[in-house]
Amino acid sequence: MLRKALQQAHSLRWLGTNEYDGRRHDLVIFAWHNGLTPTLYIDSETHHLSKYEMLFPDNLTGDTLSEVGYPTYREVSGLQV
């Protein structure tokens, strides 16, 4: 997800801060080529991506919010994954 955000760096926007899972997060949004706009929740202390949300529009059934979380990270060859 972060690679996709960097590919669309010209569309990155900071939305402010919000609390998620008891921690403060910076919210960043960007535009994908397909018109979707994922919202990234970046932990303000660790700078890890904690989750992202996407709103899928549907004229028949209504909009659907999809959420993908990353609750834990571990170190592999010096990288947090």
CORUR-V201391 format. One record per pair of residues at least 12 apart in sequence whose C-alpha atoms are under 6 Angstrom apart, sorted by the first residue. I is the first residue (numbers start at 1). J is the second residue. Records with the same first field share a line. If there is no record, write none. Layout:
BEGIN
I=J / J
END
This chain:
BEGIN
11=30 / 31
12=29 / 30
13=28 / 29
14=28
15=27 / 28
24=44
25=41 / 42 / 43 / 44
26=41 / 42 / 44
27=40 / 41
28=40
38=53 / 54
39=52 / 53
40=52
50=69 / 70
51=68 / 69 / 70
52=67 / 68
53=66 / 67
54=66
END
